[in-house]
Amino acid sequence: MIEYLLLAFGEAIMVFGALGILRFPDVYTRLHAATKCDTGGAMTILIALALMAHAPTLVRLKFLVLAFLIALINPMVSHAIARGAYKYGIKPKVVVDMYAWDNP
């Protein structure tokens, strides 16, 4: 039962993340939506699959390792993409520019 709730929750995160990608105005907010979609949705779905798997323990462990790697790597990669976009000259469409002090 909990597996199906986790799957539904992960799917909802993915749907809302996809809507955010379509609706948000600039690359930074879209990247934020995509990161939440990837990290939250994929991790929740992988944990549900690990609970649902009628397979040896090694398969379940692989699902959990994938979820851990997504949690570890995805935020760093998204931050690097945002920094690269800012250094390339793409300005955010927001009032507060947190990286303005970083560039001389």
C-alpha positions in Angstrom: 0.0 0.0 0.0 2.8 2.5 0.9 4.4 1.7 -2.4 1.5 2.9 -4.4 1.3 6.1 -2.3 5.0 6.7 -3.0 4.4 6.1 -6.7 1.5 8.5 -6.7 3.4 11.1 -4.8 6.4 10.8 -7.1 4.2 11.1 -10.1 2.6 14.3 -8.7 6.0 15.8 -8.1 6.9 15.0 -11.7 3.7 16.5 -13.1 4.1 19.7 -11.0 7.8 20.0 -12.0 6.8 19.6 -15.7 4.2 22.4 -15.3 6.8 24.6 -13.6 9.2 24.0 -16.6 6.4 25.2 -18.9 5.2 28.1 -16.8 8.2 29.7 -15.3 9.7 32.8 -17.0 13.5 32.2 -17.1 16.2 29.6 -17.2 16.9 29.8 -13.5 13.3 29.2 -12.3 12.8 26.5 -14.9 16.0 24.8 -13.7 14.7 25.0 -10.1 11.5 23.2 -11.3 13.4 20.6 -13.2 15.7 19.9 -10.2 12.7 19.4 -7.9 11.1 17.2 -10.5 14.3 15.1 -10.9 15.3 14.9 -7.3 12.0 14.5 -5.5 10.0 12.7 -8.2 12.7 10.2 -9.3 13.9 9.5 -5.8 10.3 8.8 -4.6 9.6 6.5 -7.5 12.9 4.6 -7.1 12.2 4.1 -3.4 8.7 2.8 -4.2 10.2 0.5 -6.8 12.7 -0.8 -4.3 9.8 -1.6 -1.9 7.7 -3.2 -4.7 10.5 -5.3 -6.3 9.8 -9.0 -6.0 13.4 -9.7 -6.7 16.6 -10.4 -4.9 18.0 -8.0 -2.4 20.7 -6.8 -4.9 18.0 -5.4 -7.2 16.5 -3.4 -4.3 19.9 -2.2 -3.3 20.5 -0.9 -6.8 17.3 1.1 -6.7 18.4 2.6 -3.4 21.9 3.4 -4.7 20.4 5.1 -7.7 18.2 7.2 -5.4 21.2 8.1 -3.3 23.2 9.1 -6.3 20.4 11.3 -7.6 20.1 13.0 -4.3 23.9 13.6 -4.2 24.6 14.6 -7.8 21.5 16.3 -9.2 21.6 19.5 -7.0 25.3 20.0 -7.7 24.8 19.6 -11.5 21.8 22.0 -11.5 23.9 24.6 -9.5 26.7 24.2 -12.0 24.3 24.8 -14.9 22.8 27.9 -13.3 26.3 29.3 -12.6 27.3 28.6 -16.2 24.2 30.3 -17.5 24.9 33.3 -15.3 28.6 33.5 -16.4 27.4 33.2 -20.0 25.4 36.4 -19.5 21.9 35.2 -19.1 20.3 37.6 -16.5 17.6 36.3 -14.2 14.1 37.9 -14.5 13.9 38.5 -10.8 14.2 41.5 -8.5 17.0 40.1 -6.3 20.2 39.0 -8.1 22.1 36.8 -5.6 25.1 36.4 -7.9 25.7 40.1 -8.6 28.4 40.3 -6.0 30.3 37.4 -7.6 31.2 39.2 -10.8 33.5 42.2 -10.6 
